[in-house]
Amino acid sequence: MSKNLGFYAVVLVLFGTGIYFILSYGSRLRPDAANAAAATTIQSTAHVEAGPQKAKAAGSGIAHTLVENLKSPLSILLLQIIVIVLAAKFLGSLCRKIHQPPVIGEMIAGILLGPSLLGFLAPQAQTFLFPADSMGSLRMLSQIGIILFMFVVGIELDVQHLRKKADAAVLVSHASIIVPFFLGSASALLVYRTLAPAGIPFSAFAMFIGVAMSITAFPVLARILEERQMTRSYLGSTSLACAAVDDVTAWCLLAVVVAIVKSDGMAGSFLTIGLTLLFIAFMLFGVKPWAARITRELPEEQTGSVWFLATIFVFVFASALFTEMIGIHALFGAFLAGVCMPPDTGLRKFLRERVETFSSVLLLPLFFAFTGLRTQVGLLNDWQGWMVCAGLVVVAIAGKLGGSMAAARWTGMSWGDSFSLGALMNTRGLVELIVLNLGYDLGILSPRIFTMLVIMALTTTFMTGPLLQLRRLVDRREVVMMQGGNSVQA
């Protein structure tokens, strides 16, 4: 101990003395004349520009300095992340306590932080927390979160499971797409003139509304089944298969709509669609088998290494970059990258745990907040607006729940199971918000109808749990009545 202290003292004295002599000798040096003139000009300019700010800062003290530092772009972004994550997790935990998916609470948190509540109650605080010039950074971070989320959605898509349930899955899922797509397109006839942005053709608007009505949130549905221990049941496995086919079909339709909207004409849209089909074929028939073979040949310890995870991230972002370049959104590439992951359950679990934890805890709440900043409930300031919103909700429920239930009943399922399957397929959740934001970015949706469709997404997701619970109560009542009837006969 004493030896170390002695060495420490010698180092301090020796090098401290050396620094003192360097500074003493250097203080007598002068720069060259040309450098001195240039430095004087720069200093005088900076002094003139910063003079009022320095005087003001000196006059108002340390409080002003702290506030000014808080207004820097990095400080604002960090403050936004802190507030958003805390609000999302708090409301998410409340929803879990009432047996609702936490994603509903996170969606609500994003809306409450926007102009619908915070901007209404404390507009100055909302403007300070979310200034206009900070939206670019928040949007980019949220887009990274969506890319990673769609990769996880692709990972969870079990192709083998789809093959086992192919008949029922294809029939129910396509019925749950074509019926709401038709009803959504028909609704567009009524709202196009009053709610569509200027310059958007009816075909693009109607097709997008149809796709928005057809979406099922596969990840949210999977979480609901897992929490209710229904994953391995017949109803649970069938609904997962139907939702998976539904998502793939709906995303393909959405890719077509995006290609048409972003292209300069029919030739451009055909080129984008053709490149998309080639990319899908390359990923499914080229990359997917190659990835499975490489994974089998790698030692088990390397599949969990940092290098392997870095390679996966590069592959995900490269796929997203390509689909962004050819004219459709980056999330399509990320989704296909997840689908191409080898069927090894251990590897998929490893990737899901690493990627989903980071994206769902930190980045997805930023997306919810960004969506909430776009959602302006105050735009629905008359009874006609609320009636249109209610009508869209009814159309969404009738198309998705009704279409799924009718098709499931046709395949031979009981009325109770058909109703439960329809309720599960009616879940829209986060995936719907991704689609709506895409439509908003493309200029297909006006702020008013965007708000209506966000409310529709929240409503249909929230009602899934109560509808399943209602069906369970009805089953229990029927069992009790049957037992009571048997006892009377005895």
GIRAFEN-V37231 format. One line per field, one symbol per residue. ss: DSSP state (@ for helix, = for strand, . for the rest). psi: psi as a letter, one per 30 degrees, with the letter a starting at -180 (. if undefined). burial: I if it has 9 or more other ideal C-beta (glycine too) atoms within 8 Angstrom, else O. A space follows every 10 residues. Layout:
# GIRAFEN-V37231
ss->???
psi->???
burial->???
This chain:
# GIRAFEN-V37231
ss->.@@@@@@@@@ @@@@@@@@@@ @@@@@@.... ..@@@@@@@@ @@@@@@@@@@ @@@@@@@@@@ @@@@@@@@@@ ..@@@@@@@@ @@@@@@@@@@ @@@@@@@... .@@@@@@@@@ @@.....@@@ @.@@@@@@@. .@@@@@@@@@ @@@@@@@@@@ @@@@@@..@@ @@@@.@@@@@ @@@@@@@@@@ @@@@@@@@@@ @@@@@=.... .@@@@@@@@@ @@@@...@@@ @@@@@@@... ...@@@@@@@ @@@@@@@@@@ @@@@@@@@@@ @@...@@@@@ @@@@@@@@@@ @@@@@@@@@@ @@@@@@@... .@@@.@@@@@ @@@@@@@@@@ @@@@@....@ @@@@@@@@@. ....@@@@@@ @@@@@@@@@@ @@@@@@@@@@ @@@@..@@@. ..@@@@@@@@ @@@@@@@@@@ @@@@@@@@@@ ....@@@@@@ @@@@@...@@ @@@@@@@@@@ @...=.@@@@ @@@@@@@@@@ @@@@@@@@@@ @@@@@@@@@@ @@@@@@@@@.
psi->eeeeeeeeee eeeefeeeee eeeeeffflk lleeeeeeee eeeeeeeeef eeeeeeeeef afeeeeeeef fleeeeeeee eeeeeeeeee eeeeeefghl kffeeeeeee effafedefe eieeeeeeei lefffeeeee eeeeeeeeee eeeeefjjee eeeegeeeee eeeeefeeef eeeeeeefef feeffklkfk leeeeeeeee eeffkkieee eeeeeeeghg efleeeeeee eeeeeeeeee eeeeeeeeee eflfaeeeee eeeeeeeeee eeeefeeeee eeeeeefkle fffgleeeee eeeeeeeeee eefeeffllf feeeeeeeef klgjeeeeee eeeeeeeeee eeeeeeeeee eeffjjfffi glfeeeeeee eeeeeeeeee eeeeeeeeee fglleeeeee eeeeffkebe eeeeeeeeee efgekleefe eeeeeeeeee eefeeeeeee eeeeeeeeee eeeeeeeee.
burial->OOOOOOOOOO OOOOOOOOOO OOOOOOOOOO OOOOOIOOIO OOOOOOOOOO OOOOOIIOOO OOOIIOOIOI OOOOIIIOII IOIIIOIIII IIIIIIOOOI IIIIIIIIII IIIIIIIIIO OOOOOIIOII OOOIIOIIIO IIIIIIIIII IIIIIIIIOO IIOOIIOIII IIIIIIIOII IIIIIOIIOO IIOOIIOOOI OIOIIIIIII IIIIIIIIII IIIIIIOOOI IOOOIIIIII IIIIIIIIII IOIIIIIIII IIIOOOOIIO IIIOIIOOII IIIIOIIIOO IIOOIOOIOO OIIOOOOIIO OIOOIIIIII IIIIOIIIOI IIIIIIIIII IIOOOOIIOI IIOIIIOIII IIIIIIIIII IIIIIIIOII OOOOIIOIIO IIIOIIIIII IIIIIIIIIO IOIOOIIIII IIIIIIIIII IIIIIIIIII OIOIIOIIII IIIIIIIIII IIIIIOIIIO IOOIIOOOOO OOOOOOOOOO
